């Protein structure tokens, strides 16, 4: 039997017909985890925390970018994207983040 999946979806209403949807999921949960209510409660709670954390991070990012000109905001977001890709590559390559 294939592993089970749990996910947490949340829509944040930002006003003026704008919404932000955030989803976190865990896949291929083994049967002994799926049938353990305590484990499932903890895993579900961790998804809730991750979703709320991502919303707060979104709010911070919007504030930072909103204080910039359109051109500077785009450059800032491009730099963040590039830095994030490098961090991911380092994690996949070395198993840990490179301390810059």
N, C-alpha and C positions, 0 to 999 in steps of 0.2 A: 504494500500500500504506500502510495506517495505521501510525503510529509504534508502537513497542514499549513495554512497561511492565516495570519492575523494582520489586520491593518487598521490604522486610525486615520480617518479623514476629517479635516476641519476646514470650514469656510469662514473666513474673517470678512466681515462687511466693512469696507473702508469708506463708504459714503459715495454719493454721486454715481450710483450704479457701478461701482468698482468693488470687486471681490478678490480675495487672495485665497486660493485653495492650497492646503499643505497636506501631504500624505506621507505617512511612514508605514512600513510593512516589514514583517518577518516571514520568511518563506521556508518551506521544507522543515517544519518543526516535527521532530520525531514523536511517535505515538506516546511515549512515556512522559513527554513534556505536555503534549496536548491534553492528556487526561489528568494532569496534576493541577488542580484549581489554584494552589498557591503559586506555582510557577507561572501559570497563565495570568494571574493577577499582577505579578511583578513585571512580566513582559508587556502586558497592556499598559501598565503605569509608565514603563520606560518609553513607550511610543507616545503617550500623552505628553510627557516631559519634553521629549525631542521636538514634538510639534510646537509646543508653547515656546521653547527656546528658539526655534527657527523663526517664529513670528516676531519675537523680540529682536532678533538679529536683523530681520527685515526692516523693522521700524528704525533701528539705528542706521542701517544702510541708506534708507530713504532720506533720513534727516541729513546725513553726510553729503549725499549726492544733491539733495535739494538746495543746499547752500552754495553749490557751484554753478558756474555757467553751463549751458548745455554741452559745449565743446569740452570743457574741463571735466564735467561729469562723465562723459563718454570715455575720455582718456583714463580717468580714475577707475572706472569699471573694467576697462580693458586691462589695466595693470593688475587689479585684483584677480581677474580671471587668469592671467598669466602666472601670477604667484601661486594661485590655488592649484593650477595644473602642475607646476613644479613640485609643490608639496605632495600631491598625489603620486607623481612619478617617483619621488624619493621614498614615499611609504611603500610603494610596490617593489621598488628596487632594493631598498635597504631594510625595510621593515620598521622604520622609525622616521620621524621628522628630522630634517636637517636643521640644526640650530644656526640661525643666521645672525 
